[in-house]
């Protein structure tokens, strides 16, 4: 058991109460593959000294009827046996991968018990194709956003090579010093600020238009109304992060650009097949391109707008039992996806890069979710804010996120980790795509409505094949440039 001393008895659930609204009741799921069999007692002991030091993991929600059903975090005593679930499993299961997939899917059918802290950890000591055993974290979104929860989990881990050292992460390179003259620098700065203002205004107006009337095309992967209430299935595929970095270096882009480009290419292949099947009622494709020319398909890209707290800071926070730099501080960015069949696979990367470069000159993320989370909540209440957010999400097609993972192998309480797969459910999308990097791997995880995405493993195949085609195209272009340079010499 664990108690929290550094937390007041009660604290208002603001703005996290948005995620308890009927239309936006969301959970975060993290699948962790381990390299060695799980010892539940060691895991429980480790949780006592890490996650349970955080106030919100030791608090339940209390509804105050006298104050208009206001929700408050109330400190409580955690009984680990209610939160760490270790089912007795048949070790001779014929298809362990399918079993884990079904097990995680079944979790989405049941809400958590509001009378206790809203998190749980399932330990499945069953060998799969990618790990010896598997752990499944399920945490209610009101406790924190994906970035916060992932950082907190990783702050509980240590490097496998040095069990006293925290994980290391890629460091963003800062732009070098400008070589422009002062007058030219001022002119460029003015132009950048002007573009920032214009882009932000346009993006926010599109956000408002999406709430009122602007909807995506009704495609084979567009969710039906209230698809947020349906059971979700979680499927994943591990691909080479080195391949993604190779494409990044050859195209002078970013890992995020490559991942988004691969997503566009994979969705295009998948939708082309689905449209062909719809036309012939399950037969072979009719044309070389079955995708409608005027298709509108947008992704909601989740952006962390909180000043990032380092892993060291998160570890110190747990030691002190503090909740500084914690909570839901995310913004939404709407990205129009290129859904078409291109002769040159690198076109997907170039288009993704152009879109993301423009989004960098916009404050869209700082205007969208905070607008509904603070302005609307204070003005019209939680129901109105949840309705607006739900409507905007409903009028788009997919959610997309690409969190950065550790550079080196890590262990959770002396259990080496094989892979990480983060996802979410409760959003009104039939397809949610997360790409989680870890060492030299990238795990693509889909959360899908099985009534819409009938064959999610085929979508994973299309995404994996698209990465290979893009990599081959990048190598071919590089070889062509080398040959041309040699001829000129």
N, C-alpha and C positions, 0 to 999 in steps of 0.2 A: 504494500500500500504506500501511497505517497500523498503528502499534503503540501500546499503552497503557502508560504508565509509572506512572500513579497507581493501579494495581490490583495486588494481590498475585498471585503466580503461580497460586494456587488458592484458591477460596473455596467453602464448602458451598452447595449448591443448596436452601436451606431458607428459606421454605416453597414455593418455586417448583416443587419436584419433584412437587407434587401434579398439575401440568399435564402431567407426563410419564407419569402412571399410565395404564394401558391403557384405563380407562373415562372419562378426562377429558383426552384429548390435544387441546388446543385451539389454534387459530390466530386471529390478528386480521388482518383484511383492510381496507385503506383504499384506496378508489378516489378519485383526485384528477384532476379535469378541469382542463386548462390552456387559456389563451386564445391561446397562441402555440406554434409548433412546438418540440418539445423538442430541446435540444442535449445529447446524452449526456455529452460531455466537460465541459461546464459543471456538469452535475448531479454527476458524479463528483468534480470538484474541490470542489464545495460540501460533499459528504458527508465529504470528508477533514477539513474544518475544523469539522464539526458533529457528526453522528451518530457518526462514528468516534472522536470524543473520549470517547464514553461507554464505560465498561469492558465492559458486557455485549454491546455490538455488536461487540466485538473479542475475544470469548471463546467457546470451544466447550465442550461438555459432556464430561466424563470420568467414566466409570463405574469406581469402585474396587471390584474383586471381593473384595479382602482385607477390606474393611470392610462386607461385606454388601450389595454393589452400591450403595453410597452414590454419589450424583451430585455432582460438583463443577464449578464454572466454572473453566476453565483458559485463561489468556491465550494468544493466538495471533496470527499475522500475517494480516491480511485482504487477500485478493486481490479487488479490486473487480470484476474481470471475471467472477468466480464469483457475484457478488451483484447486479450491475446487468445485467439481461438486456434486450437490444434486438433483438427478432426482426425479420427482413426481411419486410415486409408488402406485399401487393398493394394499391396505393392505389385500385384500381378495384373494391374489394369492394362487392357490391351492397347488402348490409345491414350497415353497420359497427356499428350498435348491437347487433345479434344476435351479430356476431363477438366484440365485447368481452365480452358476456354469456357466450358459450361459452368464451372464453379464461379468464376468471376462474373459471368453474365447473370447468374442467379442472385448475386448480391444486389443487382440493380432493381430487383423486384420488391425489395423490402426497405422501408425507411428505418433510420436509426432510432433507438430509444431515447426520447428527449429527457428522460429522468436521469441521465448520466452523461459524462463527457462524450462528445460526438466524434469519436475516432475508434478504429479497431484495426488489428493486425492479424491476418490469417496466415498460419504457417503450414505449408503443404509439403511434407516430406515425401515427395514423389519425383522421380527422375524424368525430365523432359528432354527434348532434342537439343535444348540450348542451356540447360542448367541441371544440377543434381537435384536440389529442391527449389521451391519457389515461395516467396513471401508476398502477400498482397495487403498493402495499406489502403484503407478507405477512411477518408476524412471529410467532414462536412465543410463546404466552401466558406461558411461563416467564420471558421477558425482562421482562415488565411487563404490567400491566393496561391496559385501553383508555384510562383517564384519563391514566396516565403516558405511554403511547406517543403519544397525541394531543398532549399538552402538549409532549413532546420534539420532535415533528415541527413543531408550530407555533412552537416556540422557534427553529427553524431558518429560519423565514420572516421576512419584513419587510413593512411596509406598502408597497403599490404607490406611494402618494403620497409616501412618504419611505423610501427604501431603507436608511436607517440606523435606523429606528424599529421596535420590536417591535410585534406586534399588540395591540390593546386588546379587552377583554372586558367584558360587562355586569357591573356591581357590584351585589351584593345589598344592598338597602336595609335598614338596621337599624331595629329598632322604636324609636319615639320614647320620650321619657321618660314614665313613668306619671304620670297625674294623680290616681290613687287615694290615699286616706289610707293611712297606714302599717299600720293594723290590717286594712283591706280588702286591701291588697297582700299582707300575710302570709297571709291566708286564701286568696287566689287562688293564691299560690305553693304553699301546702300542698296545695291541690286539684290543681294541675298536677302536682306531684310524685307524688301518689297515683295520678292517671291514668297517668302515665308508668310507674310500677311495674306497675300492673294491665295496661296495654296490652302492655308488654314480656313479662310472664308469659304472657298469652294468646297472643301472637304466637309466642313460643318453643315453647309447647305445641303449637300448630298445626304448627310446623316439625317437631317430633318425631312428631306424628301422621301427617304427610305421609310421613315415612320408614317408618312401620310399616304404615299401612293407608289413610290418607286420599288418594284418587285423584280426579283430574278426570274428568269425563264423557268417554267415548270418542266424540269428535266428529269430523267430517270433516277437521279440521286437527290432530288429536292424532297424534303420531308413533308408529310401531310400535316395539317393543323394539329397542334398539341402532340407532336411526335416526341416532345420532351417527356411525356408520361409513359412511353413504351419501353419495354425491356431492351437493353443494349447488349451488343456483343463486342468483345474486345479481341482483336487479332493483331499480331505484330510480325515484323520481318526484320532481321538484322542484316544490314548491308555494310560495306566497307567505307569507313570514314576517310581512309586514305584515297579511295577513288574520288570522293567528293572534293577533297583537298587538291587532288591532281587537276580536276576540272577548274576549280577555283583559281589555281595558279596559272593555268594555261589561258583562261579567259579574263584574267585580271579583275575578278569580281570578289564576292564574299561567300562563305559557306552558306549563309542564309539565302543569298541569291541562287546558288546552285540547288539547294533543297527546294526552294519555291519553284524554280524552273523544272525540276524533276516532277514536282507535284502537278504542274500544269501539263507536262507531257503525259504523265501516267493517267490523269483524269481524262485527257483527250482520247487516249487509246481506249480506255474503259467505256467512255460515253459513245464513241464511234461504234463499238461493238453492241452496246445496249440499244442504241437507236436502230441499228441494222436488225437486231433480233425483234424489236417492236414492229418494224415494218413487215417482216416476214413471219411474225409469230413464232420466233424461236429458230428460224432457219439460218442459213449462211447470209453474210452481208451482201447487200445489193450493189453498192457502189464503192468506189475507192474512198469516198468521204461521205459519211452519213450524218455529220454534225450540222445542225442548222447554222446558216451564216450569221444570223442576227442574235445568236444565243448570248444572254447576259448571265454570267455566273460569278458571284463575288465571294471572297473569303473574308471572314472576320479574323484578323490577325490580333492576337492578344499581346499587348505591350506592357511591360512593367514600367510604371512612371515614378516609382519610389527610388530615391537615391540608394543604389545597391549597397546593402550591408555585406561586408566580406564574411567568409566562412569563420574567420577568427572572431569577428564581432558577434556572430550568431552563437558561437561556442561560449563566449564570455556571457552573453545574454542568458543562456540556459543556466550557467553557474550562479548568476545573481538572481534568477527567478524573475527577470524583468521581461516586459513585452515591448520595449522600445523598438522603433523601426519595424513594426509588425502590423499585420492586418491586410485588408483588401485594397491595394493601391494599383489598379490596373486600368489601362485604357484600351479602347477598341479602335482599330484601324481597318477600314474597308478597302480591300485590294481587288480590283477587277482582274479575274484570271483569263489568260489567253487559252481558249478552248478551240483548238483547230489542229489539223494535221499538217505539219510543216515538213518540207523536204529536207531541210537542214535542222537536225535536232538542237544545234546550238542556238537557234532562234529563240527557243524557250528560255535559255539562260539570259540572252541579251534583253529580251522583253522584261524578264523578272528584274534584272539589274536596273533598267530604266525606271520601272515602277517604284522600286524601293529607294532609288536615289531621289526621286521626286518626293516620296513620303518623308524622307529625312528632312526636307525643307517644309515641314508642316507641323503644326501643334495639334493635329487631329486627336491624338491619343489623350492629350491633356484637356480636351474640350468635350469629348463624347461621354465616356463613362462617368467622369466626375460631374458632368452636367446632370445626368439622371440620378447619380448617387448622392449628390449634395443639394443642388438647386431644387430639383423636383421633389425630393424627400421632404425638404424643409417647407416647400410651398404647398404641395398637394398631397404629400404622404407617401408611404412605402408602396401602396397598391398602384398608384399612378406611375411611380418611378419604375416599378417592376413591369407594368404593362407596356411602357414605352420601350424599355430594353428588350422585352420579349418580342414586341412587334418588329423592331429593327432586326433582331436576330432571325425571326421567322421569315422576313423578306429577303434574307441572304441565303446562301446555299450550304457553305461549309465553314467550320472553324479550323484555324491553323495556328500552330505554335511550334517554335524550334528552340527550346531551352538548351543552354550550354552545360555540358557535364564535365567531370574531372578528366585531367590529362593522364593520370596514372591509376593503376588498379587500386581499389580501396576495399576495406573490410568493415562490416557492420558488426561490432562486438565480437571480433576475431573470426567472423564468417566472411571469407573473400567473396566479392560480388562479381558475377559473370556479365550481367547486363541490367540496365534500368529502362523501364517503360512507363511513362507518365501519361495519363489521360484524364478525361472529365466526362460526366454525364449529367443530364438534367437541363441541357440547352435544347432549344427547339430546332436542332439540326439532325438530319438523318446520317450525316457523315462528319466526323471530327477527326482531324489529322494532327498528330503530334510527332515530332522527330527529336529524339533525345540522344545526344552524343555521349559516348563513354569510352575513354582511351582511344582505340583505333576503330571503334564500332559506331554505327548510327542505327538506332532502333526506330523503325517507323511503326507507330501503333495507331490503329483505327478503332474508333468507337462508332458503331453503326447500328442503325435500326434494321433488323433482319427482314422487316417487311418491305424495305425499300432497296437497300443494298443486299441483294439476294445472294451474291457470291463475293464476299469481302476478300477472300483469299485470291480471287482473280484480280481484284484491284491491287493487291499487294504485288502480284506477279507483274502487272503492268507498270507499277512504280519501279520495281527492281529492273525490269527490262529497259525502261526509259533511261535509268541511270547508266546502264551498260551502253546503250546507243549514244548517249551524250558523251560518255567517256571515249568511245571509239571515234566519234566525230572530232573531239578535241585533239586526240592523238594524230588523226589524219591531217587535220589542219596544221598542227605543229610540224609534222613531217613535210608537208607541202612547202611551208615557209623555209624550212632548212634547205630543201632541194633548190628552191628558187634563189636563196642566198648564195648557195654554192655555185649555181650557174652564173650569177652576176659577178662573182669573184673570178 
